[in-house]
Amino acid sequence: MSYRTFRDFAAVAEQQGLLRRVSKPVDPSWEPAAMVKWAFQGLSDDERFGILFENVEGSDLSLCSGALGASRKAYALALGLEEAEINPRWESALVNPLAPVTVQSAPCQEVVFTGADARLGDLPIPTWTPGKDAGPYLTTTVMTAEFGTGNQNTGVYRTQVLADDRAVVNLAPGRGGHGQCATWWAQGKPAPIAWVIGAEPAFQLASVATLPTGVQEMAIAGGLQGAPIELVKCVTNDIMVPANAEIIVEGLLQPGDMAPEGPFGENLGFMNPGSDKPVATITAITRRSDAIYYGISSQMPPSESTVLQSHANAALTLKIIRHDMGERHVHDLHYDLTYGGQMAHGVIAMTPQYPGHGMKIGRLAAEVSALKRITVVDEDVDIRDTRHLDWVMNARYNPSRDTVIIDNVFMRSAMDPSVEAVDGVKMGSKIVVDATRSVPEDDFSLPHKDIMMKALESWKSAGLPDFDIPRRAQLRIDKS
Ligand SMILES: Cc1cc2nc3c(=O)[nH]c(=O)nc-3n(C[C@H](O)[C@H](O)[C@H](O)COP(=O)(O)O)c2cc1C
């Protein structure tokens, strides 16, 4: 069962070495973000942990970052799963969403600040790219509502603090949140908004998935969690927010109120100069009495942001291919954890049914995702093991036969740094590699499985160090 509160997850993550505490005082204008950057830039995936800063100058609250997306292991733990269960759980959540339920009282409203008492400056909001960012940013789930219907959207949209009661939200046209706010502005009314900080892990992980309009992220979050998300009404607007969150910030976006947002470090590894974006006026801050402020770290990959987005978007592409396109011979799909799924590398495992099937699936993935590179392999390959993939590329891939370049692809987010903009538009390209077996193969040059397993007993009785059999080796031995 997935953890029902962020703090329950944090406690277990700490026990498992996936979260460390820092008790010395830290300056939020540079120190926590730069330290978390070392966790991502300096440590390997296996070593990495999130950090809980207990003593942030200028705030009574602790600050946590990097914990949910420290690694695939941390991501799985957040959902109470083994790593191999992540895609199947996502698939089942997308196919069988679980609607949220409403509650009347909520931990996230233990303490309520409204009017002049609701001050963003009281929260330990970090500056994420110190020396380059325009200022501190909230990096958490943002909830909006559609006028007249009660439909809600969730997405992580960075939000720059302008003053204690003002923030500029990176709500870009085309995004779900912007579309919903526009329905209020079209009536000449302010759009309600809420920032959800430190919600239960499933909610946070679901909110970064780029779901089709109309799909309710909260119901997907319920499916991921294995239990409905409990929602409570905000105190100053009608948005329904997760009751078990640590902190909720409530606000209103007046029509036409815009301000420059940025510059800000982007998740693709470069600074973004920014542009004018909608401004929110803060109407309330509600929280647990001993709330933990959670900020998702982003910027230069690998980052927490890319780990969270890659997992969500890989699962979404897999669901489209398997369920909407009916391609049940596709078994698994992995997005490299560095670009969050945009312009990234996706690797697909499948059992081809006819000549050209691998290439067909690769082209399909190219069409329905924002991936730049797609590699398709057989089911006997560990798609998350780069050494196994290198072997496959050497053993089964014939570049002139097995490559397709798709040219003139409109870059929806206009962000691909390798492509120059012409008249403000970027036209990129994609590559599809079919590295599934095209010609009959000889036997693997490994002893038969029974000999390998007997040799493992000899290994143990000889007192050699114990190890977990890597999936790459298991897949090979099973076929030997
Ligand atoms: C830390 C972090 C920061 C993000 N910042 C933004 C942002 O400022 N603007 C944006 O459009 N997407 C941003 N994203 C990506 C969106 O949250 C994601 O694509 C989400 O699916 C958008 O929701 P929507 O599809 O309902 O619009 C961010 C993701 C993360 C994890």
The ligand as a Tripos MOL2 file, in Angstrom:
@<TRIPOS>MOLECULE
LIG
   31    33     1     0     0
SMALL
NO_CHARGES

@<TRIPOS>ATOM
      1 C1          9.6030   20.4540  -10.5610 C.3       1 LIG1
      2 C2          8.7360   20.6060  -11.7760 C.ar      1 LIG1
      3 C3          8.5100   21.8640  -12.2970 C.ar      1 LIG1
      4 C4          7.7000   22.0300  -13.4190 C.ar      1 LIG1
      5 N1          7.4670   23.2770  -13.8650 N.ar      1 LIG1
      6 C5          6.6260   23.4670  -14.8970 C.ar      1 LIG1
      7 C6          6.2800   24.7790  -15.2950 C.ar      1 LIG1
      8 O1          6.7170   25.7560  -14.7080 O.2       1 LIG1
      9 N2          5.4200   24.9410  -16.3480 N.ar      1 LIG1
     10 C7          4.8970   23.8390  -17.0150 C.ar      1 LIG1
     11 O2          4.1210   24.0340  -17.9570 O.2       1 LIG1
     12 N3          5.2180   22.5810  -16.6540 N.ar      1 LIG1
     13 C8          6.0570   22.3770  -15.6100 C.ar      1 LIG1
     14 N4          6.3540   21.0990  -15.2000 N.ar      1 LIG1
     15 C9          5.7780   19.9730  -15.9500 C.3       1 LIG1
     16 C10         4.3030   19.8100  -15.6360 C.3       1 LIG1
     17 O3          4.0580   19.7520  -14.2620 O.3       1 LIG1
     18 C11         3.7150   18.5350  -16.2260 C.3       1 LIG1
     19 O4          3.9480   18.5310  -17.5970 O.3       1 LIG1
     20 C12         2.2240   18.4170  -15.9450 C.3       1 LIG1
     21 O5          1.7480   17.2810  -16.5440 O.3       1 LIG1
     22 C13         1.4490   19.6140  -16.4660 C.3       1 LIG1
     23 O6          0.0930   19.3980  -16.1730 O.3       1 LIG1
     24 P1         -1.0090   19.6080  -17.3190 P.3       1 LIG1
     25 O7         -0.7170   18.5740  -18.3770 O.co2     1 LIG1
     26 O8         -2.2770   19.3550  -16.6000 O.co2     1 LIG1
     27 O9         -0.8630   21.0000  -17.8040 O.co2     1 LIG1
     28 C14         7.1360   20.9020  -14.0620 C.ar      1 LIG1
     29 C15         7.3430   19.6350  -13.5210 C.ar      1 LIG1
     30 C16         8.1200   19.4770  -12.3860 C.ar      1 LIG1
     31 C17         8.2910   18.1000  -11.8080 C.3       1 LIG1
@<TRIPOS>BOND
     1     1     2 1
     2     2     3 ar
     3     2    30 ar
     4     3     4 ar
     5     4     5 ar
     6     4    28 ar
     7     5     6 ar
     8     6     7 ar
     9     6    13 1
    10     7     8 2
    11     7     9 ar
    12     9    10 ar
    13    10    11 2
    14    10    12 ar
    15    12    13 ar
    16    13    14 ar
    17    14    15 1
    18    14    28 ar
    19    15    16 1
    20    16    17 1
    21    16    18 1
    22    18    19 1
    23    18    20 1
    24    20    21 1
    25    20    22 1
    26    22    23 1
    27    23    24 1
    28    24    25 2
    29    24    26 1
    30    24    27 1
    31    28    29 ar
    32    29    30 ar
    33    30    31 1
@<TRIPOS>SUBSTRUCTURE
     1 LIG1         1 GROUP 0 **** ****
